[in-house]
Amino acid sequence: MDLIEEPGFSSLTAEEKASICNGAGAADDWKSAFIPNTLYGLDCTAVFNRHDYAYYVGKTEEDKARADVSMLINLVRLINDKGGFLSLARKYRAVTYYEAVHAFGEDAFFSES
């Protein structure tokens, strides 16, 4: 299964990934501690880390929109590959995550740039 990612993501060191990527939620928001990296048990950290990196390197509203849509596509790809009998519920949750970053991700996006 191939995931969409920004150029340069694959070449990040473990230390660079740790400093840029934090999974689901904003790094500096205490409420993010309550946002799981899983969709009903399916680990989606790889998808969320790619989204974090896209926010880190992005500069424009179009970059943000592309990052958000890529996250949703990647979640659906992951669910199609490994989603099992909970696929429909996981896809519904994936859309909820997309709607959240699309509507409320400006602060995280522009703080990274």
Secondary structure in CASP SS format (residue, H / E / C, confidence):
PFRMAT SS
TARGET T0000
AUTHOR 0000-0000-0000
METHOD secondary structure of the structure
MODEL  1
M C 1.00
D C 1.00
L C 1.00
I C 1.00
E C 1.00
E C 1.00
P C 1.00
G C 1.00
F C 1.00
S C 1.00
S C 1.00
L C 1.00
T C 1.00
A H 1.00
E H 1.00
E H 1.00
K H 1.00
A H 1.00
S H 1.00
I H 1.00
C C 1.00
N C 1.00
G C 1.00
A C 1.00
G C 1.00
A C 1.00
A C 1.00
D C 1.00
D C 1.00
W H 1.00
K H 1.00
S H 1.00
A H 1.00
F H 1.00
I C 1.00
P C 1.00
N C 1.00
T E 1.00
L E 1.00
Y C 1.00
G C 1.00
L E 1.00
D E 1.00
C C 1.00
T H 1.00
A H 1.00
V H 1.00
F H 1.00
N H 1.00
R H 1.00
H H 1.00
D H 1.00
Y H 1.00
A H 1.00
Y H 1.00
Y H 1.00
V H 1.00
G C 1.00
K C 1.00
T C 1.00
E H 1.00
E H 1.00
D H 1.00
K H 1.00
A H 1.00
R H 1.00
A H 1.00
D H 1.00
V H 1.00
S H 1.00
M H 1.00
L H 1.00
I H 1.00
N H 1.00
L H 1.00
V H 1.00
R H 1.00
L H 1.00
I H 1.00
N H 1.00
D H 1.00
K H 1.00
G C 1.00
G H 1.00
F H 1.00
L H 1.00
S H 1.00
L H 1.00
A H 1.00
R H 1.00
K H 1.00
Y H 1.00
R H 1.00
A H 1.00
V H 1.00
T H 1.00
Y H 1.00
Y H 1.00
E H 1.00
A H 1.00
V H 1.00
H H 1.00
A H 1.00
F H 1.00
G C 1.00
E H 1.00
D H 1.00
A H 1.00
F H 1.00
F H 1.00
S H 1.00
E H 1.00
S C 1.00
END
